[in-house]
């Protein structure tokens, strides 16, 4: 008998259901004075509670706390930071079931995926904790006349703004390297799914992070988010979310010359050639779009299939999509849960009319499911071409668009014919073709004969409208730290003398 996960989740958020969720600043809970906004349960549509939009004074207070704490945290040894961050990971693991249940509650994600995502959060903290002692290490670059060496230094207080699709894991992915580097953090989670962010900041404080090192504020993007990205004491902004929001943040931070790191949208192709292992490819195609309710930036939402196998592969694909289990996110058997919010459901649903108007076929799904909550049927569009909106725009739901291609050149052209360039997936038994296509596709990450399997030391990020910068391994420290070069003269070079007679 499985535990009552909904009861666990409601117990975790109980302190914030009778009064609006406030903020966590300078090591303490802040009730908040800004206007409240609703938090709903995606699986029922019912009101879970409210959170407060931070006032300007509260936002300024959070940034001031991060600024005060910065010199002490930056001066803390890498070994001590490592120990504290490992303690954060320990506490995440101890509360993994509770965290996963909260993700099911306010983000609508299925338990089968969230049970692993919470542990991924602990893994992120451990990975960057182990790198904290060497974060400031540089290079030795000697010449005949100078000893050049580099050092790295944390950039200062940073803003981390995270989305609602897998909120806890993505928060740890951004916050752990910032803390390991010696930065202090002001975190603004998405307004639709703020509860697990509160658990994270409380866990970090319990683990021994000094007051002010990690602060969490709630609020709306157009108010709290804007104030945060414009604040002159915030030195860098790490953002995960929509491309148009990333563009707005870049404009907001321009006057203060903020460094930005953007992990943005995607319209990622999965390319299946006729020589692929079709059974494995089918599993990967289904998993990479319908898991996480299709609300994943790296989802393979465009299926490019070689015409010679198109009909029989798509027939098998349609049958698999019809069998997907949609339901209660707390149920272990559920494969697709509800979409995050009524507004997002309306957006995803609207593409069915767009698809048919453009001449595509709704082979499976294409409609909102009856009953309470924001459930949308797993959807498969066929008879599409690359010019259609469903083939070019990020829908961000359990929706897959099938596009046939003729040969390798056609596959590459269609893969690249969108504004995005985050990820691509290639299925072929021909190694030479795999290398050619991997090199030619405009994507920051390419998986060959695989679904998205993350390797934490490897770079993660996109091209074109899919982002700026890379996360993972040392790439994260490149963003959160400044590099300084020191040139020490060896005394063997002659300095030009001005103002004296030759």
Helices and strands as residue ranges (DSSP letters): H 5-13, G 14-16, E 23-25, E 28-30, E 36-40, E 47-52, H 56-74, H 78-94, H 96-107, H 111-132, E 140-142, E 146-154, E 158-161, H 167-181, E 185-188, H 195-207, E 214-217, I 221-225, H 226-230, E 236-240, H 243-252, E 259-263, E 269-272, H 278-290, G 291-294, E 302-306, H 307-323, H 342-358, E 361-364, E 379-382, G 389-391, E 399-405, H 408-415, E 420-421, E 423-427, H 431-440, E 445-448, E 463-464, E 467-468, H 473-480, E 481-489
